[in-house]
Amino acid sequence: MKTIPFVALGTVMLLAGCESILPVSASPPQTEAIRAHPDQPITPATIAIGPVNLARADDPLVRAAVAAVSNEVRALGYTPVADVRGAELLGTVNLTTGTASVLAANAPPGLRGTTTLPPDAPSTGLVVEIRRRSDASLLWQGRAATFRRPPNGDPATLAGPLAHALFLGFPGQSGRTIRAP
């Protein structure tokens, strides 16, 4: 699978601000997610999911992210396939670690911005992009991050909860940051 450079979607992907699904008086969230997309439905179809960087395909962190995203899209009615040629959609994933502010700053342009997480907290982040294979147009992208400590110190164990937060209410309101416990 070839990684295709990000194409801006224009003003439809401008960040609309940060809102919370938790009351203001609640403790800080452990996970946040932001999605960006044009306001058009994405019909369930076949989708090939892989790493944004093919050189990292055998990395356990990347494999965990691909599996977690595959499980989430399958639950939404999409059909994950192994062969890119048989897919109508292409999904790329990237699971990384760093601080919450560094992960927010290094996200794709439509997902950059401030974070609702403690900026200097060690964090694990997941970025997913879904494109139409026929013309490489960007249909949806999302970023989720958490400062939750990974069990046994393995960030791959957070891939599932991050993917779940990211696809919660899919496709979600574009530009709105949601918080998950």
Secondary structure, DSSP 8 states (H G I E B T S, - for coil): ---------GGGGS--EE--SS-TTS---SEEEEEE--SS-----EEEEEESSGGGTT-HHHHHHHHHHHHHHHHTT-EE-S-GGG-SEEEEEEEEEEEHHHHHHTS-GGG-S--SS-TTSEEEEEEEEEEETTT--EEEEEEEEE-S--GGG-GGGGHHHHHHHHHTTTT--TTEEEEE-
